[in-house]
């Protein structure tokens, strides 16, 4: 991967970089030479320190992706710090409580849509112009297999991730000829802070592991590697694509 995807001199924003897929993705880009901006609603201090300890370069910027002013500030501070933006990884997300649709609260639905959908929209709305200003680059949106199929008890999340798939495809078509490639990743179940509650339940862990043909749960680094590929020149003919990283779950 290091030989294929060289990010020396590139500037990358990763949202939701405090833990899970976001932290692993920030570390991957830094390992490949990028200057990484780790954005999170809570400080991404641990991620930045880990990157610096490994010899990489990174800064942390607090950002609630559902807040327009926060997102505008994130892009402006990134350009102020590093002079440009080459890659945006929209990873930040929220998982609502698992319950039947009629038992979901309006507040949970609104919060999920604000973070998972509006957050991606705002990231692209303000990030793409900065990428264009830098001469072109890439956006990688972290979707979910829930954007391709549905599971019970997760209606707001399924709706949100289907919307992110649509946004990714729409933006991918609009900007493919303008120098910005927009693609998405649809991970299967990944071990993270957000999914820890399910991981702690032996029956639930066995169930979600059984969804894929490797009968296991993914490590965040396995998603990070695909993000680094999609944003690189090695994926130059990929646009408006949704790449399932799910050990065959959605192929069945």
Residue, then its C-alpha position, 0 to 999 in steps of 0.5 A: x500500500x505504501x508504494x501504491x498510495x503516496x500522500x506526501x504533500x497532501x492534506x487530508x481531513x477525516x471527520x469522526x477521527x477520535x476513534x474507530x474507523x475515523x482514527x484508523x483512517x487518519x493514522x493510515x493517511x498519515x502513515x502514507x505521508x499526508x498531513x492529517x486534520x483530525x476532526x471530531x465533536x470531541x477532541x481527537x487528542x489521542x489520534x493526533x498523539x498517535x500519529x505524531x508518535x509514529x512520525x506523522x503530522x496531524x492537528x485536531x480541530x473540534x467540529x460538530x458535522x451537523x453544525x454548518x458554522x463548525x464545518x465552514x470553520x473546519x475547512x477554513x482552519x485546514x486551509x489556514x494551517x496547511x494551505x489547501x485541502x486535497x482529500x475529505x473523508x466524511x466518516x462521522x456518524x451516529x447510531x440510534x437506539x435499536x428499536x422498532x420503527x414506531x418506537x423510535x423517537x423523533x429526536x433520535x431520528x432527527x439526530x441521526x439524519x443531522x449527523x449522518x446525512x446533513x454532516x456529509x452534505x455540509x462536508x461536501x458543500x464546503x470541502x469540495x470548493x476547497x479541493x477544487x481550489x487546490x487543483x482537484x482531489x477526492x472525497x470518500x464518504x463512509x456509508x454502510x451496508x445499511x445503505x445497501x440493505x436493511x436490518x430491523x430495529x434500525x430504521x433511522x440509520x438505514x434511511x440515513x445511510x441510504x441517503x448518504x449513498x444517494x448523495x455520494x452518487x449524485x456528487x460523484x456524477x456532478x464533479x467527476x469531470x471537474x477534478x473531484x472524485x467522490x466515492x463511498x465505502x459500505x462497511x459491514x459490522x466493524x469493531x468500534x466504540x460506537x458498536x461496543x455495546x453489541x460487541x459486549x453481548x455474546x449473542x449479538x456478536x455471534x449474530x452480526x459475525x454470522x452476517x458475512x462469509x468470514x464469520x467475523x467482525x472487521x477491524x477499523x484498519x481494514x476500512x481505512x486501507x480501502x479509503x486510502x486506496x479510493x482517494x489515491x491516484x490508483x483509483x483514478x477511474x473510480x467515481x460515484x462508486x459504493x464499495x462494499x467492504x463486508x466479506x460478502x454480506x451484501x452479495x448473498 
